Amino acid sequence: MNIILNNEQVELIQAKINSGKYQTIEQVINEALQLLEQRDREDQKWVQETRKKVDEAIEELRRGEGIDGELVIAQLQEKLQRSRQRQP
């Protein structure tokens, strides 16, 4: 596989090698790919957790345990106004 890097990418890789933390271009690229994989796993975990929370909220609404959205907004606006009044 051939990869074409732009000047900014080449400079970044060279700076990493010059720092002494990495010995080769391959080490820099391997680290970058590992970090990308880690980020992808974290993103997927967040999506799964969010879907679970949404499913739980839907079930709560079906059981009649939900809170009226307009009431929540009114409460948040009131709280915001009170916090602004306390500020000098």
N, C-alpha and C positions, 0 to 999 in steps of 0.2 A: 504494500500500500504506500502510495506517495501522498504526502501532505504538503500543501503550500501554505506557508505562514506569512502574514503581513509583517511589516517592519516592527510594529508595536509588540506583536506576539514574540518575535525573535528577540527583541530587546528585553522583554520580561523574562523569557527563559534564560537568556544570558545573565541577567541580573541575579536570578536564583542560583545559577551555577557559580557565579562570582562570589555569592554570599558564603559559599562553602558548605551550605546545607545539602546540596546535591552535587553529585560528581558528573552526571551525564544528562543529556537531553531526555533520555528515556526515563530516568528517575523523576524528572520534573513532570513529564507527561503522565507517568503512572500515578503520581500523587494527585494530579489534577483530575484524572479519571476516577480515582477512588473517592475524591471529594464530591464529584458529580454523582456518583452512584449513591453515596451517603445522603446527599440532598434529595435525590429521587426517592429513596426509601422513606425519608422523613416526610416528604410531600405526600407519599402514598399513605403513610400512617395517619397524617392529618386528615386526608380525605376520608379514610375509613372511620376515624373518630367522629368527624363531623356528620357523616351519614348516620352513624349510630345515634348521635344526639338528636338529629332531625327525626329519625324514626321514633325515638322515645317521646319527643315533643308531640308528634302526630298522634301517638297512642294516648298521651295525656289529654289532648284536645278531644279525642273520640270519647274518652271517659268523662268529659265535662270538667276537667281540671284546669283548663286554660284560663288565661287572664285576658280580659278585653283589651285589645291593642290601643284603643283610644284612651282608656284609663291609664295604661302604662305610660303613654306619651305625656298625658297631663301630669302624672306624678313626676316624670323626669324633668319636664319644663318647670314645675314648681320647685324641685330640688335645685335646678340650675339657677333660678331666680334667687333662692335663699343664699346660695353660695356666692352669687355676685353681690348681694347686699352686704355680706360680711367682709368683702374685700374693701380695703381703704381706697 
